[in-house]
Amino acid sequence: RKSETTTLEREGSRYQMTVGYFPDGRVGEVFLNADHANSLLDFLMSDAAILASIALQYGAPLLDLRNALKRDARGMAASPIGAALDKIQ
C-alpha cells in the first residue's frame, strides 16, 4: 500500500505516524507510536490507532472518526490520536 510517515508533537511528547492508503486514495490504516517505546503512552496510542484502522477498514469515514473524538474549548483535538487524525489529509 501507498503510505506516508510523519511526526507530530503533542503536549511535550513526540509521535511517529504512518498512514496507509487504499488504491483509491482513501485512508485505510493508521500507525501511531510515541517516542518513549514500550511506555503506557506508546501502548495507548498504538491501540487507539489500531481501533481507528479497523473502523476505517470497515467503512467508517475519517471525518466521522475525527468528529467523534473529544475537543477542547477551542475545537482542537483533546488527545494525541485526535490530533493525529486531524493531521491526515
GUTOR-519894 format. One record per residue (C-alpha): residue number from 1; x, y, z. Coordinates in Angstrom, 3 decimals. Example, Ala and Ser with C-alpha at 12.3 -4.5 7.8 and 13.67 -1.06 7.14 Angstrom:
BEGIN
(1,(12.300,-4.500,7.800));
(2,(13.670,-1.060,7.140));
# end
This chain:
BEGIN
(1,(0.000,0.000,0.000));
(2,(0.978,3.580,-0.543));
(3,(1.855,5.162,2.793));
(4,(3.205,8.333,4.330));
(5,(5.150,8.706,7.565));
(6,(5.290,11.909,9.560));
(7,(5.919,13.075,13.094));
(8,(3.830,15.228,15.354));
(9,(4.266,16.746,18.769));
(10,(1.568,16.964,21.394));
(11,(1.949,18.348,24.923));
(12,(5.682,17.696,25.031));
(13,(5.580,14.188,23.547));
(14,(6.616,13.264,20.020));
(15,(4.824,10.679,17.916));
(16,(5.576,8.944,14.658));
(17,(2.544,8.313,12.468));
(18,(2.299,6.222,9.331));
(19,(-0.859,6.409,7.235));
(20,(-1.624,3.707,4.675));
(21,(-3.958,4.316,1.742));
(22,(-6.260,2.106,-0.293));
(23,(-5.588,2.135,-4.071));
(24,(-8.454,4.637,-4.494));
(25,(-6.746,7.109,-2.136));
(26,(-8.910,6.574,0.956));
(27,(-7.157,6.208,4.289));
(28,(-7.051,2.531,5.218));
(29,(-4.834,2.312,8.269));
(30,(-3.036,4.413,10.837));
(31,(0.006,3.501,12.920));
(32,(0.950,5.773,15.817));
(33,(3.861,5.344,18.199));
(34,(5.150,7.554,20.998));
(35,(8.855,8.376,21.220));
(36,(9.087,6.512,24.522));
(37,(8.861,2.947,23.221));
(38,(7.063,0.437,25.430));
(39,(5.611,3.151,27.654));
(40,(1.952,3.281,28.644));
(41,(1.505,6.272,26.310));
(42,(3.026,4.288,23.434));
(43,(0.693,1.350,24.110));
(44,(-2.393,3.572,24.345));
(45,(-1.628,5.462,21.125));
(46,(-0.835,2.274,19.240));
(47,(-4.092,0.685,20.416));
(48,(-6.084,3.812,19.510));
(49,(-4.570,3.763,16.012));
(50,(-5.450,0.072,15.639));
(51,(-9.060,0.810,16.568));
(52,(-9.173,3.728,14.109));
(53,(-7.694,1.469,11.394));
(54,(-10.287,-1.235,11.962));
(55,(-13.078,1.362,11.799));
(56,(-11.645,2.777,8.544));
(57,(-11.331,-0.701,7.017));
(58,(-14.986,-1.389,7.848));
(59,(-16.074,1.796,6.082));
(60,(-16.191,4.461,8.808));
(61,(-15.401,7.831,7.212));
(62,(-12.313,9.584,8.565));
(63,(-14.374,12.739,9.181));
(64,(-16.810,10.776,11.375));
(65,(-13.925,9.427,13.458));
(66,(-12.487,12.930,13.864));
(67,(-15.861,14.345,14.881));
(68,(-16.485,11.549,17.421));
(69,(-13.379,12.355,19.472));
(70,(-13.226,14.899,22.282));
(71,(-12.330,18.516,21.548));
(72,(-11.213,21.314,23.834));
(73,(-12.955,24.688,24.161));
(74,(-11.094,25.960,21.062));
(75,(-12.226,22.998,18.955));
(76,(-8.782,21.381,18.954));
(77,(-8.407,17.629,19.393));
(78,(-8.076,16.828,23.092));
(79,(-5.982,13.669,22.608));
(80,(-2.929,12.642,20.611));
(81,(-4.977,10.229,18.460));
(82,(-7.403,13.063,17.685));
(83,(-4.504,15.353,16.727));
(84,(-3.069,12.578,14.534));
(85,(-6.373,12.024,12.731));
(86,(-6.725,15.785,12.245));
(87,(-3.311,15.823,10.553));
(88,(-4.327,13.273,7.900));
(89,(-5.306,14.923,4.618));
# end
